[in-house]
């Protein structure tokens, strides 16, 4: 369950104001002749590194998984001067689907870090890097001669992860002088999280059906046993996940559980990540003794959700899945919500274009799925 979201958003917004007060190191006096070094500012990135960046930033690149997504949320698409090779294919990622121009930009190397020489060739003012595989940011900065700013990616499954996400937006806003956009995005997420909370927080556990999610992607496609105790569309809607914190030793990551315990959990409703649907169907067909008597399958209470783990967490897809999950589990509380319309509202705000139809074509539309 995610709570205290207004406090988190307020903290992040205060952080914007405080960070914006950082001392600007002036290397050029207006009275000095042209040709002097540009003005700079010192920032502290999310790896705890003090980095000197230009005060005027016109060209940037994003390396490592998810970093370009967050820059897109920050209305920085026009600043991107090169992309990782991975970005030539926009499949499954709304930020890339909404910005096909990314695919025609110069390639700065392979995914998960790029190539230092190719990055330097594009002469960006700043390199933004996510922490996905913990590259040596200092080495990249030294070899390219370009400041590297690290963001820690965060998530939407716990308060701490949400705050980390907001801190990354705040830092990008500071470097790019887009503090207002950072505030807008933080408030947008905060309002949606609060909306989901207000619709579901007062429902007693005794009135809730039990739920399970399977087929979650993690470095590839997986079957029914691939699940998550902190599946964000469940935590955001206060849903009754049969996979508990204790069962996974507190892990917030996607995990594979023992198939033999699923019959004892016997969820009322199952959601399946469309990425793993065909594998889940094979699981049921191959192991009828394990899955054949599950209430969710016998009663046709199985539903498909969009996969959101594709080159790191697709934040927008998490929110759209949460509204769909809410509409299935709590139809009265979500009677005013059309999940498809809500999805495109979210994508329009975050990436500047509706993306539901493209994702539905890739996966399948929101709706029931058959596991038999």
N, C-alpha and C positions, 0 to 999 in steps of 0.2 A: 504494500500500500504506500502510495506516495503522498506525503503531507508537507505542510509548511512551505508551499510553493511560493506564496507571496513573499515570505521572508527571504527565500532564495533569490527571487527576482530583484527584490530591493537591495540585497547585498551586492548582487552583480552590478546594478545600476550605480550604487554608491562607489563601487570599485572603478567604474568608468570615470567618475568625477575625480577620484583620487589619483588614478593613473594619469589622467589628462593633465594633472598638476606637476608631472615630472619635469625636472629641469631640462630645458632645451639648450643643448650645447651649440652655440653659434660659431661657425667657422667662416662665415662670410658677413662682413658688415655692408649695409646698403651703399655706403660711400666708397667701398673698395671696388677696384676695377673688375671687369668680367674675367672669368677664367679661374677664379678662386674656388676652393672646395665648397660644395653645397652645404647648406645648413643641415645639422643632424640633431637627433635626440637619442638619449639613452633609454632603453626599456629593459625590463627584466622579463624574460620569457618564461614559459611554463616548465622549462627544465631548470629554472633557477639561474640561467645565464644572463649576464649583462651584455646587451647587444646594442651597438650604435647603428642606427638606421637613418636614412635621409628623411628630412621632414616632408619633402615632396616625393611621393611615390607614384610613378606612372606605369611601371612595368613590373610584374611579379610572376613567379612560377610557384606551383604547389607540388610537393613531393610526398610520397607515402600515402597509404590508403586513407581515403576520406577527406584529405585536406582540401582538394579542389571543390568538393561538395560544400564545405563550410564557407569557403570564399565565395561560392555562388550564392549562398544564402545571404551573404553580406553585400550583394549587388556589386561585386568586383569582377564580373565577367569581362568587362571591357579592359581590364588591366592585365589579363592573362596573356602572356607572350609566348608560351610554350607549354606542352603537356607531355605527360608520360605516354609511352607507346600504348599502354592499356586503353587510353581514352579514345582511340580510333574506333572502338566499338562501344556504343552507348547502352548496350543491352542491360536492362534491369536497374538503371540508375537514373532517376528523374532529372537530376541536375544536368546530366549529359544529354538526355533525350530533349530537354528544353533548350539546349545550347548546342545545336549541331555544328556550329562554327568551331567548337573545340577540336573536332576531329580533323580539321584542316590546318590547325596550328602546327608549327615546327615541333618535332619530337625531341624531347630532352632526355631520352633514355628509357630503360625498362621500368615497369612498375616497382613500387616499394623503394623508391629512392632516386631513380634516374641515373644519369651519367654526368659527372662533374664537368667534363669538357663540353658536352652538349648543352648543359645548363649555362655555363659561362658564355657560350657562343651567342645566346639570346640576350645577354646583357641586361638581366632583370635588376631592378633596384633592390629587391628583397626576395629571398627564398623563404617561403613558408613550408614548414615540415610538420607532419603529425608524428606522434611517437609510436606508431604501430609496431615497427620492428626495431625501435631504438637505434637508429643510425648514429654515427659519430658526427654530431652537428658541428662541432668545432673543426673537425677534419674537412667537412664539406666547405665550411666558411673559409678555411685557410687555403684550400686548393682552388676555389673559384674566385676568391677575393670579394665575395658578395655576402652581405649579412644574412644569417640564417636565423629565423624566428621559429621556435618550437611551440606548437600547441599540443596539449593533451586532449584526446578526442572526447572522452566522456561518454555518456549514454543517457537513457531515460528510464532505467529500471530501479534506481535508488536515488535518494536525495543527494548523496555525495556525487554520483555520476552526473546528475542534472546540473549541479553547481559547477562541476568541471567543464561541462559543455558551455555553460554561460560564461565562465571565465575565459574560454577560448574565443568566444565571440567578442568579449570585451577587449581582449588583447589585439585582435585583428582590427577592431574599430579604432583603437588607439594608433596603431601603426599607419593605417590608411586614412585617418581622420574621418572615419565613418561611425563616430560614437552614436549618432542619432539612429543609424540603422541597427547597430548592436542593441540599443534599447528597444527598438521596434520588434526585433526578432525575439529577444528575451521575453518581452511582454506578451507576444503572440503565443509562444510556447506556454508561458505561465497561465495565460487565460484559458487555453485549451485544457491543460492539465487540471486546472481548477474546475472547469466545466465538467470534465469526466468524473472528477471526485464528487462534485455536488450532486450529480445524477445517481451515484451509486453508494455513497458512503453510509446512508441511513438504511440500507437494505440489510436485514438481519441474516446471519449466516444460515439460519434454519430455513430461510426462504430462497436461498441460492441453490442452483444446481451445481454439481461438481464438474470440473472441466479439466481437460488435458490437451496439450499441444504436442504434435509429433511431426516428424519429417523436417525438423529445422536444419537449415544449412549451416555448415561451419567448415570452411576449407573444402567445400564440395557438398554434394547432395547426400542425404542420409534417410533412413527409414523411420519407422514408428518410434523406435527407442530413443531417437534424438530429440531431446526436450530441454526445458529450462524451468527451474523453480522460480526464476525472476523474469519470466516472459513479460515484457513490458506491456503489451495490450491487456494482459491479465492484471498486472499490478496497478495500472492506471485506471482500471475499471473495478478494482476491489473484488476481482473474481476469485472463486473458490478452487484454486489450483490443487489437484491431487498430489502433485510433486511439491514436497515441502523443503524448506531450508535444511532441515536436519537430514533429509535423505541424500542431499548432495554436499554435505559438509560445508554449507554456507556459500557454495560457489554461485556466482551470478552469471557464469558462462553457460553456453550450450554444452550439455553432457549427454552421454549415452548410458541409459539405465539398463538393468537386467530385465529382459523381456518377460521373464517368469513372474515378476511382481505386478505386472500390469493387470492381470485378472483380479487380483486382490484389491486393486485401486478402483476398478470398475467405474470409470467416469460416466456421468450422465450425458455429457456432450464432449465431442472431440473436434478440435481444429487441426487442420493439416496444412503445413506450408506447401504451397503449390509446387515449389522446387522439388520436394521429395515425394509428391503424390504417387507417382508410378512405383516407386520403391515401396511405399506404404501399402499400396494395393497388392504388390507381390508378397509382402510380409504376411498379409492377412490370408492370401490364397495358399501360401506355403505352410502356414502354421495355424490351421483352424482350431486346434486344441488350445492355443494361447489366446487368440483374438475372437474366435467365432461366437463366444457367449457374452461379449461385452455389451452392456446395455446400449451404449452410444451407437454401436454398429447394428445391433438387432433392431433398434428403433429408428434407424436412419437419421440420427442426430450427429452427423458428421459434416463439417463445413470447411471450405477452403479459404485460406488467407494468403495475402501477397507476401512473398519472401522479402525480408528487409536486410539480410546480411549479404551484401554484394559490394566488394571493395570497401569493407567496413559498414557500419550501421547506417542505414537510410532512415534518418530521423523522421522525415515526412511520411514514409510508408508506415512507420510505427504508429503515428497518430491516426492515419487512415484505417489501419487494421484495428486500432482500439475502438474507433467509432463503429466499425462493422461488428466486432465482438460484442460491444454494448448493445447493439440493435438486435442481435440474436439472443443474448442471455437476458436482457432486460427490455423487452419490447415496449412496455408502458413508459419507462423512463426515457426512451429514445424515440418515441413516436413522432417527434418533430424533425428527426434527422433522416435525410436520404444519404446513405453512406457514399454513394457515387458523387453526388453534388458536393458533399463535404470534402471528399478526397480532392476534387479539382480546386475547391477553394484553398485548401492547404497547399497544393502544388503551385497554384498561381501566386500565392504570397511568397513562398520560399524560393522558387526557381523561375517564376515569371511566365509559366505556361501550364495548361491543363495536361496531365499525364496519365489519368486513369485509363483511358481507352488503350493507350499504348501498352500499359502494364497488363491490362486484361487480355490483350491479344497475345502477349508473351506468356502469361501464366494461364489465367482463366478469370472470368468475372467473379466478384463476390457471390457466394451462393453455396448450396449444398454440394457435396462431392460423395461419390460412392466408393466405399472400400470393399465391396463384395463383388 
